[in-house]
């Protein structure tokens, strides 16, 4: 059993528990909340509801549940309304607790609903995908997508507790596990060269003995970055570094309608794009770009666009990125493998060239 870690903020802290038997851990907390008179509700998606271990299902049998369609399109205003109406129908008061059980989509949506309902209630985050475990479940970023762009509406609202149980990863299709590796590789590239080298030598799989410790390492990195720059206000670096590859990835997702690529798949292409851009800016050698492409491909992620997309449309989508400041788009670039930085003075011609190299037209 791995030791828990604390996400420490300026005004609060919360634990991330790495657990072996989720039903037991959930049951203990549910009893504690019931004894304190705090009513609970659960939001999850259809895929998780169908794959939920029997013991976990039994623990939540008396908890009101809302089951939503899976997929990125669920991160919408319509779904947000459904969750809020559900909470109101269950008559949760300000002492109520929303359990959010699922991947990044459900986590972001459920967390935003908790932030909005009665101007904020507590929620328990239970990530069930690799991507959510290492990234979106920690840090308090919640939100939904708009047609104009990814995650353009949301709030900073941290969970009461995060439970991470690798048992849930057994419910994932191989494609979903691979998508999570996009975020794991990102952590190696932006701040842990040893992790990057480890993944190069031996691609991570569900059967890898080191999987739990790597998940915890990613969580440690995320917690440290969030502690230093909780609301992404640093003028340079800071929490924005976690968006390595994401300016490209979000454009891919938005232009293709949030359905063609899983988020982690778009991140895979985005990491290659960030490496290519870094090479054009003089930071990386071509051999290092090749290493990035190789490790992304070794984890069953795309390194190029699956079909040609218009460069002009991709560039327009990038202008809606949250890292735009004073009309200027900031990129996360690699000074070297294992060290990232933010940069604003990037010639658009170089960005366009990267898109074309990745298959845009």
C-alpha positions in Angstrom: 0.0 0.0 0.0 1.5 3.4 -1.0 1.4 6.2 1.5 -1.2 8.9 1.1 -0.1 12.4 0.1 -1.4 15.8 0.9 -2.3 18.5 -1.6 -1.4 21.6 0.3 -3.0 24.9 -0.6 -2.9 28.4 0.8 -6.1 28.0 2.8 -6.7 24.2 3.0 -5.3 20.8 2.3 -6.8 17.5 1.3 -5.5 13.9 1.1 -5.0 11.7 -1.9 -5.3 8.1 -0.7 -3.9 5.2 -2.6 -6.1 2.3 -1.7 -6.2 -1.5 -2.4 -9.8 -2.2 -1.5 -12.0 0.6 -2.7 -15.3 -0.8 -1.3 -13.8 -0.9 2.2 -12.4 2.6 2.0 -15.6 4.1 0.5 -17.8 2.2 3.1 -15.9 3.7 6.0 -16.3 7.2 4.7 -19.9 6.7 3.9 -20.6 5.6 7.4 -18.7 8.5 8.8 -20.7 11.0 6.7 -24.0 9.3 7.5 -23.2 9.5 11.3 -22.5 13.2 10.8 -25.8 13.8 9.1 -24.3 14.5 5.7 -26.4 13.2 2.8 -24.5 11.8 -0.2 -25.2 11.5 -3.9 -23.2 9.9 -6.7 -22.6 10.8 -10.3 -20.9 8.4 -12.8 -21.2 7.4 -16.4 -22.7 4.4 -18.2 -19.4 2.7 -18.9 -18.3 2.9 -15.3 -21.8 1.8 -14.0 -21.6 -1.3 -16.2 -18.0 -2.2 -15.2 -18.3 -1.2 -11.5 -16.9 -4.0 -9.3 -19.7 -5.7 -7.4 -18.4 -4.8 -4.0 -18.3 -1.1 -4.9 -21.8 -1.3 -6.4 -23.0 -2.8 -3.1 -21.5 0.0 -1.0 -23.3 2.6 -3.1 -26.6 0.7 -3.3 -28.3 3.1 -0.9 -26.8 6.3 -2.4 -28.9 8.2 -5.0 -27.1 7.9 -8.4 -27.1 9.8 -11.7 -25.6 7.9 -14.6 -24.6 10.0 -17.7 -23.4 9.0 -21.2 -19.7 8.5 -21.5 -17.4 10.7 -23.6 -16.1 14.2 -24.0 -19.5 15.5 -25.3 -20.9 15.0 -21.8 -18.8 17.9 -20.5 -21.5 20.3 -21.6 -24.0 22.9 -20.3 -26.8 20.4 -20.8 -25.1 17.8 -18.7 -24.3 20.3 -16.0 -28.0 21.2 -15.8 -28.8 17.5 -15.4 -26.4 17.1 -12.5 -27.7 20.3 -10.8 -31.3 19.3 -11.2 -30.4 15.8 -9.8 -28.8 17.4 -6.7 -31.8 19.6 -6.1 -34.2 16.7 -6.5 -32.2 14.8 -3.8 -32.5 17.8 -1.6 -28.8 18.0 -0.8 -28.1 20.9 1.5 -24.8 22.7 2.0 -23.6 19.8 4.2 -24.2 17.4 1.3 -21.4 15.4 -0.4 -21.3 14.6 -4.1 -19.3 11.5 -4.9 -17.8 11.7 -8.4 -16.8 8.3 -9.8 -15.3 8.1 -13.3 -12.7 9.5 -15.6 -11.7 13.0 -16.4 -15.0 14.0 -18.0 -17.1 13.0 -15.1 -14.6 14.4 -12.6 -14.5 17.8 -14.3 -18.3 17.9 -14.7 -19.1 16.6 -11.3 -16.6 18.9 -9.6 -18.0 21.9 -11.4 -21.5 21.0 -10.4 -20.3 20.7 -6.8 -18.7 24.1 -7.1 -22.0 25.6 -8.5 -24.7 23.9 -6.5 -25.7 26.1 -3.5 -22.6 28.1 -4.3 -20.4 25.2 -3.4 -20.7 21.8 -1.7 -18.0 19.3 -1.0 -17.2 16.4 -3.3 -15.2 13.2 -3.2 -13.1 12.5 -6.3 -12.8 8.8 -7.3 -10.8 8.7 -10.6 -11.3 5.5 -12.5 -9.0 6.1 -15.6 -5.3 6.4 -15.7 -5.6 9.9 -17.1 -7.8 11.1 -14.3 -5.7 9.4 -11.6 -2.4 11.1 -12.6 -3.8 14.5 -13.7 -7.4 15.8 -13.6 -8.4 14.5 -10.2 -5.9 16.6 -8.4 -5.6 20.4 -8.4 -9.2 21.7 -8.3 -9.7 22.5 -11.9 -13.3 21.7 -12.8 -15.3 22.7 -15.9 -17.1 22.0 -19.1 -16.5 22.6 -22.8 -18.2 25.1 -25.1 -18.4 24.8 -28.9 -15.8 27.6 -29.0 -13.2 25.6 -27.1 -12.2 23.2 -24.4 -12.7 23.9 -20.7 -13.7 27.5 -21.3 -16.3 27.4 -18.4 -15.3 26.2 -14.9 -14.2 27.0 -11.4 -11.4 26.2 -9.0 -13.0 23.8 -6.5 -10.9 21.2 -4.7 -12.3 17.9 -3.6 -12.6 16.9 0.1 -10.7 13.7 -0.6 -9.3 11.8 -3.6 -9.3 8.0 -3.6 -7.0 6.3 -6.2 -7.4 2.5 -6.6 -5.6 0.9 -9.5 -8.2 -1.9 -9.4 -10.4 0.4 -11.5 -7.9 0.3 -14.3 -8.8 -3.3 -15.0 -12.2 -2.0 -16.3 -10.5 0.1 -19.0 -10.3 -0.8 -22.7 -6.7 -0.7 -23.9 -7.3 2.5 -25.8 -8.4 4.3 -22.6 -5.3 3.1 -20.7 -3.1 4.3 -23.6 -4.8 7.7 -23.5 -3.8 8.1 -19.9 -0.1 7.5 -20.8 -0.2 10.8 -22.7 -0.4 12.6 -19.4 2.2 10.3 -17.7 4.7 10.9 -20.5 4.0 14.7 -20.1 5.2 14.6 -16.5 8.4 13.0 -17.6 9.0 15.6 -20.3 8.2 18.7 -18.2 10.0 17.9 -15.0 11.3 14.3 -14.4 13.9 13.1 -16.9 14.4 9.9 -14.9 10.7 9.1 -15.4 11.0 9.8 -19.1 14.1 7.4 -19.4 12.3 4.8 -17.4 9.3 4.9 -19.8 11.7 4.8 -22.8 13.4 1.6 -21.5 10.2 -0.2 -20.6 6.7 1.0 -21.8 4.2 1.1 -19.0 1.4 -1.4 -19.1 -1.4 -2.4 -16.8 0.7 -5.4 -15.8 3.8 -3.3 -14.9 4.9 -3.7 -11.3 5.9 -0.1 -11.2 2.5 1.2 -12.3 1.3 2.3 -8.8 4.5 4.0 -7.9 4.5 5.9 -11.2 1.0 7.0 -10.7 2.0 8.3 -7.2 5.0 10.1 -8.7 2.8 11.9 -11.2 0.4 12.9 -8.4 3.4 14.2 -6.3 4.5 16.4 -9.2 1.0 17.7 -9.8 0.5 18.5 -6.1 3.8 20.4 -5.9 3.1 22.5 -9.0 -0.5 23.3 -7.8 0.9 24.3 -4.4 3.3 26.8 -5.9 0.7 28.2 -8.4 -2.8 27.2 -7.5 -4.7 29.4 -9.8 -2.2 29.6 -12.7 -1.3 33.2 -12.1 2.5 32.9 -12.4 3.8 35.2 -15.1 6.1 32.4 -16.3 6.2 28.7 -15.8 4.0 27.6 -12.8 0.9 25.6 -13.3 0.8 26.5 -17.0 3.6 23.9 -17.4 1.0 21.2 -16.9 -0.4 22.2 -20.3 2.6 20.9 -22.2 1.3 19.8 -25.5 -2.3 20.8 -24.6 -2.5 24.0 -26.7 -2.1 21.8 -29.7 -4.2 19.0 -28.2 -7.2 21.2 -27.3 -7.3 22.6 -30.8 -7.4 19.0 -32.3 -10.2 18.1 -29.9 -12.3 21.2 -30.6 -11.9 21.1 -34.4 -12.8 17.4 -34.6 -15.9 17.9 -32.4 -14.7 16.2 -29.2 -15.2 12.7 -30.4 -12.6 11.6 -32.9 -9.7 11.7 -30.4 -9.7 10.8 -26.8 -8.1 13.6 -24.7 -4.9 11.6 -24.1 -4.6 10.7 -27.8 -4.7 14.4 -28.7 -2.1 15.0 -26.0 0.1 12.4 -27.6 0.1 14.4 -30.9 0.4 17.6 -28.9 3.6 16.4 -27.1 5.1 15.6 -30.5 4.1 19.0 -31.7 5.6 20.7 -28.6 8.9 18.8 -29.2 8.9 19.9 -32.9 8.2 23.5 -31.9 11.0 23.4 -29.3 13.4 22.1 -31.9 12.5 24.9 -34.3 13.1 27.4 -31.5 16.6 26.0 -31.0 16.1 24.1 -27.8 16.0 20.4 -28.8 18.0 18.4 -31.3 16.3 16.4 -34.0 17.4 13.2 -32.2 15.5 14.4 -29.1 12.4 15.0 -31.1 12.7 11.5 -32.4 12.9 10.2 -28.9 9.7 11.9 -28.0 7.9 10.5 -31.1 9.2 7.0 -30.3 8.0 7.0 -26.7 4.6 8.3 -27.6 4.2 5.7 -30.3 5.5 2.9 -28.0 2.6 3.6 -25.7 0.0 3.2 -28.5 -0.7 6.9 -29.0 -0.8 8.8 -32.3 2.1 11.0 -33.3 0.4 12.6 -36.3 -3.1 13.7 -37.2 -5.3 10.8 -38.3 -6.7 12.9 -41.1 -5.8 16.2 -42.5 -7.3 19.3 -40.8 -7.1 22.8 -42.0 -4.2 24.8 -40.6 -6.2 28.0 -40.6 -9.0 26.4 -38.5 -6.5 24.9 -36.1 -4.8 28.2 -35.6 -8.1 29.9 -35.1 -9.0 27.4 -32.4 -5.7 28.0 -30.6 -6.7 31.6 -30.2 -9.4 30.5 -27.8 -6.8 28.7 -25.5 -6.9 29.7 -21.9 -3.2 30.6 -22.0 -3.9 33.6 -24.3 -2.9 36.8 -22.5 -3.3 40.3 -23.9 -4.1 38.7 -27.2 -0.8 36.7 -27.2 -0.7 32.9 -27.2 1.7 31.3 -24.8 3.2 27.9 -25.5 4.8 25.4 -23.2 8.2 24.5 -24.7 10.9 22.0 -23.8 14.3 23.6 -23.0 15.5 20.0 -22.8 13.9 16.6 -22.1 12.8 16.9 -18.5 12.6 20.7 -18.4 9.7 22.9 -19.7 9.1 26.6 -19.8 6.4 28.9 -21.0 7.1 31.2 -24.0 4.9 33.9 -25.6 7.1 35.2 -28.4 6.6 32.2 -30.7 6.3 33.1 -34.4 3.0 31.8 -35.8 4.9 30.7 -38.9 6.7 28.1 -36.8 3.4 26.9 -35.3 2.0 26.6 -38.8 5.0 24.6 -39.9 4.6 22.2 -37.0 0.9 21.6 -37.9 1.9 20.9 -41.5 4.5 18.4 -40.4 1.9 16.6 -38.4 -0.4 16.2 -41.4 -2.5 19.4 -41.4 -3.3 21.0 -44.8 
